[in-house]
Amino acid sequence: MSKKVRVRFAPSPTGGLHLGGVRTVLYNYLFAKKHGGDFLVRIEDTDQSRYVAGAEEYIFDTLKWCGLEPDESVQHGGNYGPYRQSERKESYRQYAEQLVKDGYAYYAFDTPEDLEKMRHDFKTDNNPSPQYDHTIRMKMRNSLTLSSDETQKLLAAGTRHVIRIKMPENETVSFTDMIRGEVKFETSLVDDKVLLKADGMPTYHLAVVVDDHLMEISHAFRGEEWLPSAPVHILLWKYLFGLENMPQWAHFPLILGPNGKLSKRDGAKYGFPVFAMNWNDPKTGELTEGFKEKGFLPEAFLNLLALLGWNDGGEQEIFSMEELIEKFSMERVHSAGAKFDYEKAKWFNHEWIKKSGVGSLESGVKTLLSQNGVTVSDDVLLEKVIELVKDRCTLLPDFVQHSSFFFKVPETLDVDAVKPKWNEDKKNFFVVYTEKLQTATEWNAIELENSFKELATEKNIKPGELQLPFRIMLVGGKFGPPVFNIAELLGKEETVIRIKNALLAF
């Protein structure tokens, strides 16, 4: 790679960030870091009608949570700004006008009513949705059909108009996609896209080409839904800057849900998140749950996203960010869609919770416990509890069930689980065991278990029949880590009190 690698993520601030968008960020980020390049974020807000307040801040909050901080952006600065397209508005018209001057584009003065009439009048069985293309443009009101004088008069009068690309007829344009190889398009099948809107704002087609040129983007990576637009962009590169200056392109596969492309509706229907973080739509008030709030670690979220469309060729599934940067290559990104599996996503999170250090989990667990009415005043105990229970937790909220009873006496006991096999012999066992505990000189899980089993043998009761009642006495239900480890961390006084109180309930 001769010139410096510069890649960009160019979201529109129109709502929450879909996991497919975060994957695009991730692949851009990995590619840039692997090649010692720059990763920048450019806000594509040229369509002001779709702008949603708070969406831009949400995008940057999401990237921060993921640890995918850009080198350049609205928030981070840089030498290629402004990084918000609406602030670059004045730079686009000159390129659109140059295209008109060179015969590659034209002024179109058609009103919305004219366009509606066109779609009606030229509708046929073979062409049920007519487009403004090479077969129709000469029947419309534009600078190709009007005289030069008429055109100039309309422009001078400030008549509302757009600038459209003049797609050539019967040409083939092609490019080499880093994932898909050579991709070809027939220009006759593409309509004359609007490049500059009536309000002076560029459309995506013009803006993306101009901005990638001015920001010296070396590689442009985006979702495969943009493939149909590629011939327009290729021609704009050719007409404005020369194809030799065009970035290398790659179009990522779709992320698939149960029924095609993964959508927000799939998440609502099947009960899993599709956004990175909670998104509260200010227009509708609708809350869409995110992976963060569901209880995913960012490391796990990025790990699962990396493997939705890429693998390193081996059997490895758990990757740190350093490993992803080292092993990532565009050649190993698949061209076929990748199916999202929520159960597999949870598996990734479980694995990352297991391998995470207590220190990295402590703050989040403490916050979760607090939100559920559990106050932690002993941080040393919390660390021991996290170490003990983390292998049992798939999502971060699981820590609440598996940890809260260490800091707060259970409000209820699952008495019904004990009563069917409860009898005086078992009650007597716990009375005697409590006396033993009060005089114990060593307090650890091994000693507690040994004395428990010795007394059970002495009383001729199977230890397994006693462990469930013991667990329910300490935690309230049929869950949690090994019961003797629980007793060890609760301490002698608390363990004895809980047994005595439970015996009154049983």
C-alpha positions, 0 to 999 in steps of 0.5 A, spaced: 500 500 500 503 506 497 499 511 500 497 512 507 491 508 509 485 512 511 478 509 512 472 512 514 465 511 517 460 515 515 453 514 519 447 519 518 444 521 525 437 518 524 437 514 530 440 508 533 446 504 531 444 497 528 449 492 530 451 492 522 453 499 523 458 497 529 461 491 525 462 496 519 466 501 524 470 495 527 472 492 520 474 499 518 478 500 525 481 493 525 484 495 517 486 502 519 490 499 526 493 493 522 496 498 517 498 504 521 493 508 518 487 513 520 480 511 522 475 517 521 468 518 523 464 523 518 457 525 519 453 525 513 447 529 515 445 532 508 438 530 508 436 534 514 429 532 513 431 525 517 436 528 522 434 526 529 436 530 535 441 526 539 443 521 534 450 524 533 451 524 540 449 517 541 453 514 535 460 517 539 457 514 545 456 508 542 463 508 539 466 510 546 463 504 549 466 499 544 473 502 545 473 504 537 475 511 538 476 515 531 483 519 530 479 524 527 471 526 527 467 532 529 469 531 537 476 529 536 478 534 530 483 533 525 486 536 519 481 534 514 475 537 517 469 539 517 467 532 519 460 534 518 457 534 511 452 540 512 458 544 514 461 543 507 455 545 503 459 550 499 464 545 497 459 541 493 456 546 488 462 547 484 463 540 483 456 539 481 457 545 476 463 542 473 460 536 471 454 540 468 459 544 464 463 538 462 457 535 459 456 529 465 450 532 468 444 537 467 440 542 470 433 539 471 427 544 473 421 538 474 416 540 479 414 534 484 408 534 480 412 533 473 415 527 476 408 524 479 405 525 472 412 522 469 411 516 473 404 515 471 404 517 464 410 512 462 408 506 466 407 500 463 406 493 464 414 492 462 416 498 466 411 499 472 416 504 476 418 508 471 425 512 473 428 518 470 433 515 466 436 515 459 429 513 456 425 519 459 430 524 460 429 527 453 421 528 455 422 532 461 424 539 463 431 540 463 437 543 460 438 537 455 431 539 452 431 546 453 435 551 449 441 554 453 437 561 453 431 558 456 436 554 461 440 561 463 433 565 464 430 559 469 437 559 473 437 567 473 430 567 476 432 562 481 427 557 479 428 551 483 432 545 480 436 540 481 443 537 478 442 530 475 448 525 473 447 524 465 448 516 465 451 514 459 447 509 455 450 502 453 456 502 457 459 497 462 463 500 468 466 495 473 471 495 479 475 490 483 471 489 490 476 487 495 471 481 498 467 480 491 473 481 486 471 484 479 464 487 479 460 490 473 454 494 471 450 496 465 449 504 465 443 503 461 440 500 467 441 506 472 437 512 473 440 519 473 441 520 480 440 527 483 447 530 485 445 536 488 438 538 491 434 544 490 436 546 497 443 546 495 445 540 499 448 534 495 445 527 495 449 522 498 452 520 491 456 526 490 458 528 497 461 521 498 465 522 492 467 529 494 469 528 501 472 521 500 477 525 495 478 531 499 479 527 506 484 523 502 480 516 503 484 510 501 479 505 502 472 505 502 468 500 506 460 499 506 455 495 506 453 491 500 446 495 500 450 500 497 453 496 491 447 498 486 450 505 487 457 503 485 456 505 478 454 512 479 460 513 484 465 510 479 463 515 474 463 521 478 470 519 480 472 518 473 469 525 471 471 529 477 478 526 479 480 520 475 479 513 477 486 512 479 485 516 485 479 512 487 479 508 494 479 501 494 472 499 495 469 493 499 462 491 500 460 487 507 455 482 507 449 483 510 447 480 517 441 476 517 436 475 522 431 469 522 427 472 516 432 475 511 436 482 513 436 483 521 432 488 523 429 492 529 423 488 528 426 482 529 429 484 535 422 486 538 419 479 535 424 475 538 427 478 544 434 480 543 437 487 541 439 489 535 442 496 537 449 497 540 446 501 546 439 503 548 436 508 543 430 512 545 427 515 539 425 522 541 420 523 535 416 517 537 418 515 545 420 508 543 425 505 546 429 500 543 434 496 547 441 495 546 447 490 547 450 494 553 444 495 557 442 487 556 448 486 560 454 485 554 461 486 555 464 491 549 469 486 548 464 480 547 460 484 543 466 486 538 468 479 538 461 476 536 461 482 531 468 480 528 466 473 527 459 475 523 462 475 516 470 474 518 474 468 520 482 467 521 481 461 517 482 457 524 478 454 530 479 460 534 473 464 536 475 468 542 479 474 540 482 480 544 482 486 540 490 486 539 489 479 536 483 481 531 488 487 529 493 482 528 489 477 524 484 481 520 484 481 513 479 483 508 481 477 504 477 473 509 471 477 510 465 473 507 461 475 501 455 471 503 450 474 509 452 472 516 446 469 520 446 472 527 445 467 533 443 470 539 444 464 543 451 464 540 452 471 542 450 470 549 456 464 549 461 469 547 459 474 553 459 468 558 466 466 555 468 474 556 465 474 563 469 468 565 476 471 562 475 478 565 479 480 571 475 481 577 477 489 577 474 490 570 467 487 573 467 490 580 464 497 578 459 494 573 456 489 578 456 494 584 452 499 580 447 493 578 446 491 585 445 498 587 440 499 582 436 492 585 436 495 592 443 492 594 448 496 598 455 493 598 459 496 603 465 491 603 469 491 597 473 486 599 467 481 600 465 483 593 471 482 589 471 475 592 464 474 590 465 476 583 471 471 583 466 465 586 460 467 581 462 470 575 463 463 571 455 462 572 453 469 569 452 469 562 449 476 562 451 482 567 444 482 570 446 475 572 450 477 577 444 480 581 441 473 582 448 470 584 451 475 588 445 479 592 444 474 598 451 475 600 450 482 602 442 482 603 438 477 607 433 473 602 426 476 603 423 470 601 425 462 602 423 457 597 420 453 602 416 449 597 422 446 595 424 443 601 417 441 605 416 434 601 422 431 604 423 435 610 422 431 617 424 432 624 431 428 623 433 433 618 431 439 622 435 436 628 441 435 623 441 443 622 440 444 630 446 440 631 450 443 625 449 450 627 452 448 634 458 445 631 459 451 626 458 456 632 464 452 635 468 451 629 476 454 629 477 454 622 472 457 617 473 455 610 469 451 604 473 445 605 472 444 613 465 446 612 463 441 607 467 435 611 464 437 618 457 437 614 458 430 611 461 427 617 455 429 621 450 427 616 454 420 616 453 420 623 445 421 623 445 416 617 442 421 612 445 422 605 448 429 604 445 430 598 438 430 601 441 436 606 444 440 601 438 443 598 435 445 604 442 448 606 442 452 600 435 455 601 437 457 608 442 461 605 440 464 599 433 463 598 432 459 592 435 453 588 441 457 585 448 460 586 455 457 587 457 451 591 453 452 598 460 451 602 463 457 598 457 461 600 457 459 607 465 461 607 464 468 604 458 469 609 462 468 615 460 464 621 455 469 625 451 470 618 451 463 616 448 461 623 443 466 623 440 464 617 440 457 619 436 458 625 431 463 622 430 458 616 428 453 621 423 457 624 420 457 617 420 450 615 
